[in-house]
Amino acid sequence: MRTAAHNTHSVQPRPEHRRRTGLDMATGVLPLLLLSLPAWALFDLPLTYLAHVLAGYSLLVGLVLWQAPSAGGSPGLGSANRITLGRATLVLPVAALSLQPAILNAGGYWWIIGVSTVAMVLDGVDGWVARRDGHVSSFGARFDMEVDAFLMLVLSVLVWESGKVGLWVIGIGAIRYLFIAAGWVWPTLRSPLPQSTRRKSVCVVQGVALLVCLGPIVPPTLALLVAAAAFMALVYSFGVDVAWLVQPQRRR
């Protein structure tokens, strides 16, 4: 995961940087359509599917333009954040399918698994590129983390909609958002956490577990066991973090 770091590159004027960031976001529409249009045609989805994809991307554009720094060490988003944007264009078409559960068939679930796997594999690439180019930033780390979290939420909803696991499985994707909400009530939980291999490993495990549960060849009983194990690991991981935040002297 990326962390904030001082950038030694020259700072660009705000208008130019904003313009280049907007151009990057506009360019992202192309891969978004290249993925969502074939899915729309292949699975005989209604036009509302494309509307949901574009609406989701419009919201993403607004959030990025709002949160992105007005100047940085590279024009626009930079190479690493462009990769994260590419991951987002993979996640949004998958997310829109969660609004069309009645239309999904075995082929649709395999498509979801394939696209989501690519998005997960690329998760480590953007951070590596940021470190290589010396463009590590708090915005990049947050962008990367939010795409990961949203993908987990989408996959957990899709697992529930598959009928293999009960409503509780959505907790796998929702627990981080609940943790953030709790931070507004208990400010201690908003304190920064140290880097953790355990946290990263659990994140990978939950993603893989959700994809396994979505597999058409995976029976409900096995899906239930896999999802339960992933959920317990996630609860344990968050529990350790909460304990560390409440007792700063504690070290894992």
BAFI-3210 file (N, C-alpha, C; in Angstrom, 3 decimals, decimal comma, padded with zeros to 6 digits):
// residues 252
n [1|2|3|4|5|6|7|8|9|10|11|12|13|14|15|16|17|18|19|20|21|22|23|24|25|26|27|28|29|30|31|32|33|34|35|36|37|38|39|40|41|42|43|44|45|46|47|48|49|50|51|52|53|54|55|56|57|58|59|60|61|62|63|64|65|66|67|68|69|70|71|72|73|74|75|76|77|78|79|80|81|82|83|84|85|86|87|88|89|90|91|92|93|94|95|96|97|98|99|100|101|102|103|104|105|106|107|108|109|110|111|112|113|114|115|116|117|118|119|120|121|122|123|124|125|126|127|128|129|130|131|132|133|134|135|136|137|138|139|140|141|142|143|144|145|146|147|148|149|150|151|152|153|154|155|156|157|158|159|160|161|162|163|164|165|166|167|168|169|170|171|172|173|174|175|176|177|178|179|180|181|182|183|184|185|186|187|188|189|190|191|192|193|194|195|196|197|198|199|200|201|202|203|204|205|206|207|208|209|210|211|212|213|214|215|216|217|218|219|220|221|222|223|224|225|226|227|228|229|230|231|232|233|234|235|236|237|238|239|240|241|242|243|244|245|246|247|248|249|250|251|252]
n.u [000,835|000,453|002,095|002,103|004,504|007,301|007,555|009,935|009,814|009,161|006,485|003,464|001,522|-001,732|-004,146|-003,272|-002,545|-004,996|-006,417|-005,056|-005,562|-008,334|-008,385|-007,179|-009,191|-011,266|-010,206|-010,357|-012,897|-012,898|-011,634|-013,544|-015,942|-015,129|-015,112|-017,642|-019,576|-019,312|-020,050|-022,659|-023,875|-023,260|-024,462|-027,046|-028,122|-030,156|-030,519|-030,257|-028,157|-025,803|-026,286|-026,035|-023,332|-022,077|-023,069|-021,879|-019,222|-019,236|-019,676|-017,292|-015,453|-016,146|-015,459|-012,695|-011,692|-012,337|-010,881|-008,256|-004,890|-004,100|-001,790|001,178|003,830|003,856|002,340|-001,203|-002,915|-000,761|001,412|001,044|-001,458|-003,030|-003,043|-004,462|-006,870|-007,481|-007,987|-010,294|-012,035|-012,418|-013,728|-016,175|-017,991|-018,438|-019,619|-022,038|-023,377|-024,320|-026,709|-028,284|-029,096|-030,921|-030,480|-028,024|-026,017|-024,241|-022,128|-021,943|-021,060|-018,524|-017,362|-017,348|-015,590|-013,225|-012,690|-012,545|-010,396|-008,268|-008,335|-007,583|-005,019|-003,653|-003,517|-001,164|000,529|000,200|001,131|003,818|004,704|004,358|006,261|008,563|008,661|008,865|006,623|004,941|002,057|-000,377|-002,908|-002,826|-002,522|-004,947|-006,798|-006,192|-006,819|-009,572|-010,654|-010,044|-011,572|-014,179|-014,454|-014,406|-016,791|-018,673|-018,272|-018,996|-021,706|-022,579|-022,046|-023,916|-026,242|-026,085|-027,210|-025,951|-024,839|-025,794|-027,264|-025,418|-022,902|-022,350|-021,185|-018,438|-017,600|-018,606|-017,527|-015,266|-016,298|-018,048|-016,204|-014,988|-017,182|-017,553|-015,357|-016,047|-017,622|-015,988|-013,178|-010,579|-010,286|-009,691|-007,052|-003,803|-002,708|000,009|002,077|001,144|001,694|-000,010|-002,540|-002,609|-002,435|-004,807|-006,625|-006,146|-006,871|-009,640|-010,603|-009,949|-011,419|-014,078|-014,257|-013,968|-016,330|-018,153|-017,804|-019,313|-019,125|-018,771|-020,204|-023,024|-022,573|-019,769|-019,129|-020,289|-018,664|-016,145|-016,633|-017,337|-014,931|-013,270|-014,576|-014,290|-011,509|-011,202|-012,640|-011,074|-008,670|-009,461|-010,140|-007,645|-006,448|-008,143|-007,678|-005,002|-005,173|-006,706|-005,040|-002,253|000,324|000,584|002,140|002,184]
n.v [-001,192|002,247|005,061|008,401|010,651|012,867|014,771|015,352|016,499|019,172|021,469|021,696|024,231|024,860|024,997|023,655|021,136|020,209|020,136|018,122|015,973|015,768|015,029|012,510|011,153|011,309|009,766|007,301|006,397|004,912|002,217|001,420|001,238|-000,631|-002,916|-003,106|-002,920|-005,341|-007,190|-006,411|-007,040|-009,787|-011,067|-010,351|-008,037|-005,405|-001,953|-000,414|-001,443|-000,434|002,230|002,282|001,625|003,851|005,870|005,204|005,621|008,339|009,334|008,495|010,064|012,625|012,378|011,868|014,196|015,974|015,135|014,748|015,976|019,419|019,884|018,138|015,663|014,701|015,075|015,337|012,434|010,707|007,848|005,590|006,066|006,066|003,389|002,447|003,706|002,289|-000,195|000,492|000,819|-001,784|-002,775|-001,366|-002,235|-004,817|-004,247|-003,103|-005,326|-006,437|-005,272|-006,567|-009,244|-011,297|-011,922|-013,033|-015,829|-019,001|-018,417|-015,680|-015,496|-016,662|-014,730|-012,547|-013,545|-013,760|-011,054|-009,757|-011,080|-010,151|-007,456|-007,714|-008,808|-006,700|-005,047|-004,877|-003,711|-000,941|000,280|-000,514|000,788|003,441|003,669|003,144|005,313|007,394|008,765|008,455|008,936|010,278|010,538|008,695|006,295|006,248|006,199|003,737|002,019|002,490|001,536|-001,187|-001,782|-001,278|-003,190|-005,535|-005,197|-005,279|-007,905|-009,407|-008,808|-009,934|-012,636|-013,138|-012,672|-014,811|-016,856|-018,823|-018,258|-016,748|-013,520|-012,412|-012,547|-010,233|-008,708|-009,096|-007,363|-005,027|-004,447|-002,776|-000,271|000,050|000,220|002,654|004,343|003,984|005,312|007,975|008,273|007,369|008,812|007,827|005,609|006,647|007,113|006,762|003,606|001,284|-000,195|-003,469|-006,817|-008,878|-007,656|-007,070|-009,647|-010,854|-009,315|-010,141|-012,818|-012,663|-011,660|-013,715|-015,781|-014,914|-014,977|-017,696|-018,599|-017,619|-019,247|-021,248|-024,021|-024,556|-025,916|-024,951|-025,616|-025,783|-023,190|-021,764|-022,556|-021,585|-018,826|-018,268|-018,825|-016,861|-014,563|-014,764|-014,550|-011,942|-010,462|-011,015|-009,737|-007,018|-006,747|-006,947|-004,617|-002,663|-003,096|-002,336|000,362|001,345|000,813|002,229|001,580|-001,058|-003,519|-005,333]
n.w [000,000|-000,726|000,743|002,078|000,777|000,431|-002,496|-004,903|-007,366|-009,683|-009,065|-010,794|-012,455|-011,171|-012,932|-015,315|-014,353|-013,353|-015,756|-017,163|-015,476|-015,751|-018,442|-018,295|-016,903|-018,761|-020,803|-019,626|-020,137|-022,464|-022,069|-020,229|-021,703|-023,599|-022,149|-020,879|-022,943|-024,598|-022,583|-022,054|-024,510|-024,780|-022,576|-022,876|-021,637|-020,174|-021,296|-019,086|-017,704|-018,943|-018,411|-015,635|-015,365|-016,573|-014,942|-012,523|-013,221|-013,731|-011,174|-010,014|-011,465|-010,549|-007,812|-007,945|-009,226|-007,266|-005,033|-005,898|-005,776|-006,519|-007,819|-008,795|-008,996|-011,561|-014,816|-014,767|-013,537|-013,219|-013,746|-011,986|-010,727|-012,983|-013,613|-011,412|-011,996|-014,304|-013,124|-011,774|-013,915|-014,556|-012,344|-012,133|-014,290|-013,339|-010,896|-011,734|-012,612|-010,308|-009,967|-011,692|-011,020|-011,673|-014,282|-014,556|-015,476|-015,592|-017,325|-016,957|-014,312|-014,548|-016,152|-014,399|-012,457|-013,978|-014,811|-012,323|-011,203|-012,778|-012,009|-009,336|-009,542|-010,712|-008,580|-007,062|-008,864|-009,371|-007,008|-007,060|-009,366|-008,570|-006,518|-007,984|-009,754|-008,006|-007,199|-005,018|-003,056|-000,729|-001,806|-003,943|-002,510|-001,129|-003,239|-004,417|-002,261|-001,940|-004,326|-004,042|-001,739|-002,619|-004,616|-003,059|-001,636|-003,718|-004,732|-002,493|-002,311|-004,714|-004,213|-002,212|-003,717|-005,422|-004,070|-002,651|-000,171|002,919|003,846|005,562|004,421|003,091|004,951|004,719|002,732|003,745|006,236|006,425|005,780|007,875|009,905|009,282|009,633|012,363|013,250|013,119|015,288|017,321|017,615|017,997|016,406|013,960|013,790|012,246|010,954|011,314|008,704|007,657|007,184|007,779|007,523|004,770|003,729|004,625|003,235|000,608|000,872|001,426|-000,991|-002,823|-001,662|-002,014|-004,800|-005,220|-004,035|-005,881|-008,050|-010,513|-010,330|-007,715|-004,875|-002,736|000,016|000,294|-000,503|001,576|003,761|002,952|002,740|005,400|006,744|005,622|006,504|009,287|009,510|008,624|010,535|012,755|011,959|011,810|014,476|015,749|014,808|015,891|018,619|018,738|018,107|020,213|022,330|022,138|022,977|022,533|020,509|017,550]
ca.u [000,000|001,264|002,020|002,462|005,940|007,640|007,866|010,998|009,627|008,629|005,030|002,892|000,423|-002,995|-005,049|-002,744|-002,621|-006,402|-006,812|-004,505|-006,296|-009,613|-008,130|-006,980|-010,488|-012,015|-009,616|-010,798|-014,192|-012,671|-011,592|-014,808|-016,898|-014,610|-015,441|-019,067|-020,402|-019,390|-020,813|-024,060|-024,361|-023,082|-025,397|-028,377|-028,504|-030,928|-029,746|-030,001|-026,823|-024,837|-026,561|-025,461|-021,879|-021,686|-023,371|-020,824|-017,979|-019,416|-019,450|-015,855|-014,799|-016,372|-014,687|-011,260|-011,396|-012,497|-009,877|-006,898|-004,134|-004,147|-000,489|001,918|005,129|003,719|001,121|-002,408|-002,938|000,495|001,352|000,495|-002,891|-003,708|-003,256|-005,574|-008,067|-007,779|-008,615|-011,656|-012,862|-012,747|-014,627|-017,504|-018,896|-018,802|-020,546|-023,345|-024,039|-025,000|-028,065|-028,984|-028,847|-031,819|-030,037|-026,737|-025,958|-022,908|-021,164|-021,794|-020,225|-017,135|-016,888|-017,073|-014,372|-012,078|-012,428|-012,144|-009,045|-007,340|-008,308|-006,821|-003,606|-003,094|-003,505|000,205|001,296|000,174|002,033|005,199|005,001|004,473|007,566|009,610|008,716|008,994|005,385|004,101|001,254|-001,510|-004,058|-002,684|-002,795|-006,384|-007,465|-005,955|-007,554|-011,014|-011,003|-010,017|-012,700|-015,421|-014,505|-014,792|-018,214|-019,420|-018,191|-019,774|-023,116|-022,822|-022,093|-025,239|-027,262|-025,991|-028,049|-025,152|-024,507|-026,791|-027,050|-024,267|-021,667|-022,095|-020,312|-017,049|-017,322|-019,108|-016,901|-014,372|-017,113|-018,533|-015,049|-014,849|-018,310|-017,292|-014,332|-016,676|-018,145|-014,852|-012,063|-009,365|-010,220|-009,237|-005,597|-003,147|-002,220|001,288|002,032|000,896|001,620|-001,218|-003,691|-002,583|-002,704|-006,240|-007,327|-006,028|-007,644|-011,079|-010,897|-009,902|-012,532|-015,321|-014,242|-014,240|-017,764|-018,912|-017,585|-020,518|-018,896|-018,619|-021,522|-023,348|-021,957|-018,367|-019,123|-020,598|-017,487|-015,085|-017,024|-017,278|-013,525|-012,766|-015,193|-013,664|-010,161|-011,338|-013,038|-009,871|-007,730|-009,964|-010,059|-006,265|-006,222|-008,872|-006,950|-003,771|-005,551|-007,182|-003,883|-001,118|001,580|000,627|002,797|001,946]
ca.v [000,000|003,452|006,007|009,748|010,910|014,150|014,662|016,297|017,029|020,525|021,544|022,291|025,159|024,195|024,775|022,646|019,828|019,828|019,808|016,810|014,977|015,606|014,286|011,118|010,579|011,170|008,634|006,082|005,943|003,938|000,836|001,131|000,800|-001,833|-004,059|-003,185|-003,150|-006,780|-007,881|-006,061|-007,804|-011,225|-011,583|-009,841|-007,173|-004,220|-000,721|000,148|-001,892|000,559|003,475|002,151|001,691|005,238|006,659|004,916|006,264|009,782|009,581|008,341|011,258|013,721|012,159|012,010|015,612|016,675|014,727|014,737|017,210|020,375|019,841|016,957|015,452|014,275|015,639|014,562|011,466|009,989|006,467|004,655|006,306|005,652|001,946|002,307|004,074|001,140|-001,192|000,954|000,562|-003,209|-003,023|-000,778|-003,118|-005,924|-003,697|-002,902|-006,623|-006,746|-004,723|-007,406|-010,628|-012,274|-012,210|-013,719|-017,279|-019,519|-017,650|-014,379|-015,630|-016,859|-013,417|-011,774|-014,092|-013,401|-009,611|-009,425|-011,604|-009,195|-006,268|-008,038|-008,992|-005,370|-004,290|-004,608|-003,052|000,518|000,665|-000,707|001,867|004,688|003,670|003,212|006,656|008,397|009,549|007,948|010,026|009,858|010,392|007,434|005,213|006,240|005,786|002,300|001,349|002,591|000,606|-002,520|-001,938|-001,324|-004,488|-006,527|-005,009|-005,761|-009,365|-009,979|-008,686|-010,924|-013,960|-013,233|-012,773|-016,132|-017,757|-019,856|-017,830|-015,834|-012,073|-012,038|-012,511|-008,843|-008,157|-009,139|-006,126|-003,848|-004,229|-001,616|000,938|000,151|000,669|004,089|005,006|003,962|006,316|009,287|008,275|007,105|009,379|007,018|004,657|007,345|007,246|005,945|002,281|000,942|-001,209|-004,787|-007,939|-009,611|-006,960|-007,251|-011,056|-011,090|-008,666|-011,041|-014,029|-012,426|-011,540|-015,055|-016,555|-014,483|-015,487|-019,139|-018,755|-017,304|-020,269|-022,064|-025,429|-024,650|-026,147|-024,015|-025,984|-025,376|-021,724|-021,317|-022,772|-020,675|-017,466|-018,155|-018,757|-015,544|-013,568|-014,859|-013,988|-010,495|-009,929|-011,089|-008,703|-005,724|-006,747|-006,644|-003,195|-001,869|-003,226|-001,534|001,783|001,676|000,738|002,551|000,976|-002,436|-003,725|-006,673]
ca.w [000,000|-000,825|001,841|001,678|000,740|-000,167|-003,917|-005,233|-008,705|-009,713|-008,961|-011,992|-012,190|-010,869|-014,072|-016,230|-013,712|-013,348|-017,125|-017,498|-014,692|-016,434|-019,681|-017,896|-016,561|-020,009|-021,518|-018,963|-020,662|-023,547|-021,554|-019,554|-022,724|-024,248|-021,296|-020,555|-024,137|-024,907|-021,539|-022,300|-025,658|-024,566|-021,577|-023,213|-020,529|-020,573|-021,433|-017,759|-017,281|-019,412|-017,689|-014,298|-015,503|-016,844|-013,752|-011,560|-013,649|-013,536|-009,747|-009,802|-012,015|-009,620|-006,584|-008,234|-009,469|-005,990|-004,056|-006,437|-005,516|-007,623|-008,484|-008,398|-009,612|-012,948|-015,392|-014,562|-012,448|-013,087|-014,240|-011,003|-010,558|-014,218|-013,472|-010,473|-012,752|-015,149|-012,261|-011,501|-015,096|-014,507|-011,217|-012,322|-015,026|-012,449|-009,909|-012,362|-012,727|-009,051|-010,099|-012,671|-010,572|-012,283|-015,646|-014,527|-015,620|-015,305|-018,109|-016,324|-013,125|-014,987|-016,620|-013,192|-011,849|-014,816|-014,748|-010,959|-010,995|-013,393|-011,152|-008,132|-009,908|-010,964|-007,331|-006,631|-009,918|-009,245|-005,927|-007,515|-010,311|-007,805|-005,844|-009,009|-010,335|-006,962|-007,145|-003,943|-002,489|000,092|-002,704|-004,656|-001,570|-000,844|-004,475|-004,518|-001,198|-002,164|-005,415|-003,431|-000,816|-003,392|-005,280|-002,051|-001,355|-004,885|-004,787|-001,392|-002,699|-005,766|-003,579|-001,575|-004,767|-006,046|-003,287|-001,984|001,190|003,451|003,801|006,388|003,637|002,705|005,985|004,266|002,015|004,456|007,531|006,389|005,813|009,248|010,691|009,015|010,293|013,802|013,519|013,310|016,659|018,197|016,848|018,136|015,289|012,758|013,847|011,224|011,324|010,689|007,658|008,227|006,245|008,133|006,952|003,320|003,435|004,845|002,126|-000,545|001,176|001,283|-002,412|-003,420|-001,115|-002,663|-006,168|-005,129|-003,759|-007,091|-009,073|-010,770|-009,975|-006,254|-004,250|-001,654|001,299|000,263|-000,543|002,934|004,601|002,509|003,112|006,856|007,130|005,220|007,372|010,603|009,392|008,480|011,841|013,595|011,526|012,274|015,931|016,111|014,523|016,888|019,888|018,639|018,134|021,553|023,208|021,257|023,419|022,090|019,206|017,040]
c.u [000,869|001,055|002,488|003,962|006,180|008,048|008,854|010,831|009,020|007,111|004,478|001,800|-000,894|-003,875|-004,560|-002,864|-004,064|-006,867|-006,312|-005,194|-007,655|-009,478|-007,918|-008,317|-011,352|-011,514|-010,078|-012,136|-014,002|-012,554|-012,872|-015,828|-016,444|-014,904|-016,950|-019,954|-020,450|-020,184|-022,305|-024,646|-024,332|-024,129|-026,810|-028,945|-029,331|-030,026|-029,448|-028,641|-025,770|-025,034|-025,954|-023,937|-021,422|-021,982|-022,306|-019,528|-018,074|-019,182|-017,962|-015,091|-014,936|-015,536|-013,195|-010,894|-011,496|-011,330|-008,446|-006,178|-004,124|-002,835|000,250|003,193|005,054|002,424|-000,083|-002,300|-001,585|000,315|000,673|-001,011|-003,679|-003,969|-004,411|-006,891|-008,468|-008,443|-010,057|-012,578|-013,173|-013,815|-016,044|-018,441|-019,325|-019,833|-021,948|-024,097|-024,751|-026,425|-028,900|-028,874|-029,715|-031,344|-028,744|-026,904|-024,538|-021,838|-020,906|-020,903|-018,765|-016,537|-016,513|-015,763|-013,141|-011,701|-011,923|-010,745|-008,005|-007,205|-007,488|-005,328|-002,923|-002,968|-002,087|001,025|001,343|001,100|003,490|005,612|005,193|005,827|008,702|009,783|008,907|007,780|004,420|003,343|000,127|-002,765|-003,998|-002,997|-004,290|-007,177|-007,387|-006,805|-009,055|-011,478|-011,037|-011,269|-014,021|-015,565|-014,937|-016,278|-019,059|-019,426|-019,003|-021,276|-023,466|-022,881|-023,445|-026,325|-027,224|-026,835|-027,277|-024,911|-025,535|-026,368|-025,801|-022,982|-021,340|-021,204|-018,848|-016,686|-017,694|-018,323|-015,959|-015,167|-017,722|-017,429|-014,851|-015,961|-018,093|-016,259|-014,905|-017,268|-017,010|-013,590|-010,761|-009,183|-009,768|-007,725|-004,955|-002,639|-000,870|001,092|001,892|000,798|000,362|-002,438|-003,759|-002,941|-004,187|-007,060|-007,299|-006,899|-009,130|-011,476|-010,944|-011,093|-013,849|-015,393|-014,518|-015,734|-018,616|-018,779|-018,819|-020,358|-018,752|-019,991|-021,757|-022,669|-020,506|-018,256|-019,369|-019,374|-016,368|-015,395|-016,926|-015,832|-012,932|-013,311|-014,547|-012,250|-010,209|-011,712|-011,848|-008,903|-008,176|-009,908|-008,669|-005,972|-006,921|-008,150|-005,686|-004,091|-006,001|-006,032|-002,626|000,185|001,728|001,274|002,573|003,257]
c.v [001,240|004,341|007,349|009,939|012,244|013,944|015,739|016,897|018,422|020,494|022,276|023,279|024,401|023,983|023,670|021,254|019,321|019,419|018,424|015,692|014,704|014,811|012,804|010,442|010,380|009,971|007,309|005,558|004,853|002,511|000,448|000,581|-000,479|-003,088|-004,211|-003,449|-004,632|-007,561|-007,640|-006,899|-009,315|-011,803|-011,028|-008,992|-005,987|-002,991|-000,066|-000,292|-000,872|001,887|003,436|002,238|003,132|006,148|006,451|005,602|007,780|010,167|009,489|009,566|012,430|013,589|012,361|013,474|016,433|016,402|014,810|016,042|018,105|020,448|018,619|016,800|014,981|014,860|014,740|013,606|010,828|008,518|005,519|004,825|005,995|004,151|001,684|002,670|002,927|000,023|-000,806|000,695|-000,930|-003,479|-002,522|-001,647|-004,335|-005,445|-003,538|-004,213|-007,006|-006,193|-005,505|-008,879|-011,666|-012,706|-013,027|-015,229|-017,736|-018,743|-016,285|-014,446|-015,882|-015,547|-012,547|-012,234|-013,679|-011,939|-009,214|-009,924|-010,668|-007,951|-006,512|-008,185|-007,640|-004,534|-003,937|-003,823|-001,546|001,009|000,548|000,410|003,190|004,773|003,789|004,626|007,754|009,288|008,985|009,109|009,464|009,695|009,056|006,240|005,102|005,756|004,268|001,539|001,372|001,675|-000,819|-002,759|-002,067|-002,667|-005,573|-006,419|-005,571|-007,283|-010,009|-009,894|-009,737|-012,346|-014,163|-013,430|-014,126|-017,165|-018,820|-019,547|-016,794|-014,375|-011,636|-011,912|-011,088|-008,156|-008,167|-007,851|-004,875|-003,501|-003,024|-000,313|001,141|000,659|002,177|004,862|005,065|005,019|007,710|009,408|008,153|007,555|008,586|006,073|005,323|007,551|006,352|004,625|002,021|-000,074|-002,591|-005,839|-008,747|-008,986|-007,167|-008,683|-011,378|-010,471|-009,554|-012,275|-013,796|-012,286|-012,890|-015,880|-016,191|-014,980|-016,988|-019,371|-018,511|-018,374|-021,136|-023,523|-025,633|-024,819|-025,187|-024,337|-025,537|-023,852|-021,153|-021,431|-021,794|-019,247|-017,264|-018,035|-017,394|-014,453|-013,575|-014,280|-012,470|-009,840|-009,938|-009,963|-007,316|-005,631|-006,403|-005,163|-002,302|-001,919|-002,377|-000,044|002,217|001,684|000,974|001,912|-000,470|-002,531|-005,159|-007,320]
c.w [000,000|000,384|001,365|001,732|000,071|-001,612|-004,294|-006,606|-008,628|-009,711|-010,173|-011,622|-012,039|-012,098|-015,012|-015,632|-013,678|-014,735|-017,509|-016,724|-015,331|-017,724|-019,378|-017,609|-017,805|-020,805|-020,924|-019,455|-021,712|-023,011|-020,832|-020,549|-023,428|-023,441|-021,106|-021,774|-024,546|-023,866|-021,731|-023,435|-025,392|-023,629|-021,747|-022,079|-021,024|-020,659|-020,082|-017,223|-017,683|-018,685|-016,299|-014,344|-015,677|-015,653|-012,682|-011,932|-013,486|-012,084|-009,431|-010,297|-011,051|-008,360|-006,813|-008,442|-008,180|-005,050|-004,573|-006,112|-006,740|-008,373|-007,998|-009,183|-011,045|-013,491|-015,146|-013,388|-012,198|-013,448|-013,265|-010,847|-011,823|-014,186|-012,516|-011,162|-013,677|-014,358|-011,971|-012,690|-015,252|-013,453|-011,494|-013,170|-014,211|-011,434|-010,493|-012,515|-011,435|-009,047|-011,107|-012,273|-011,263|-013,666|-015,664|-014,671|-015,333|-016,066|-017,497|-015,099|-013,498|-015,486|-015,425|-012,555|-012,648|-014,699|-013,359|-010,646|-011,587|-012,522|-009,895|-008,427|-010,119|-009,692|-006,887|-007,638|-009,725|-008,133|-006,331|-008,465|-009,577|-007,107|-006,839|-009,537|-009,286|-006,837|-006,099|-003,306|-001,648|-000,771|-003,438|-003,765|-001,302|-002,060|-004,624|-003,506|-001,433|-003,292|-004,876|-002,589|-001,575|-004,104|-004,289|-001,727|-002,491|-004,932|-003,674|-001,688|-003,754|-005,202|-002,901|-002,633|-005,472|-005,307|-002,533|-000,511|001,626|003,403|004,566|005,586|003,181|003,742|005,592|003,546|002,786|005,709|007,536|006,466|007,201|010,171|010,511|009,710|011,802|014,180|013,722|014,704|017,674|017,465|016,935|016,952|013,997|012,753|012,796|011,784|010,659|009,566|008,292|007,130|006,498|007,477|005,436|002,941|003,575|003,719|000,880|-000,347|000,973|-000,178|-003,101|-002,950|-001,796|-004,102|-006,198|-004,917|-005,000|-008,173|-009,276|-010,362|-008,472|-005,608|-003,084|-000,324|001,363|000,251|000,847|003,838|004,246|002,939|004,623|007,335|006,798|006,136|008,762|010,587|009,323|009,813|012,787|013,248|011,990|013,794|016,425|015,906|015,552|018,229|019,876|018,731|019,527|022,554|022,368|021,682|022,960|020,733|018,785|016,642]
res [m|r|t|a|a|h|n|t|h|s|v|q|p|r|p|e|h|r|r|r|t|g|l|d|m|a|t|g|v|l|p|l|l|l|l|s|l|p|a|w|a|l|f|d|l|p|l|t|y|l|a|h|v|l|a|g|y|s|l|l|v|g|l|v|l|w|q|a|p|s|a|g|g|s|p|g|l|g|s|a|n|r|i|t|l|g|r|a|t|l|v|l|p|v|a|a|l|s|l|q|p|a|i|l|n|a|g|g|y|w|w|i|i|g|v|s|t|v|a|m|v|l|d|g|v|d|g|w|v|a|r|r|d|g|h|v|s|s|f|g|a|r|f|d|m|e|v|d|a|f|l|m|l|v|l|s|v|l|v|w|e|s|g|k|v|g|l|w|v|i|g|i|g|a|i|r|y|l|f|i|a|a|g|w|v|w|p|t|l|r|s|p|l|p|q|s|t|r|r|k|s|v|c|v|v|q|g|v|a|l|l|v|c|l|g|p|i|v|p|p|t|l|a|l|l|v|a|a|a|a|f|m|a|l|v|y|s|f|g|v|d|v|a|w|l|v|q|p|q|r|r|r]
***
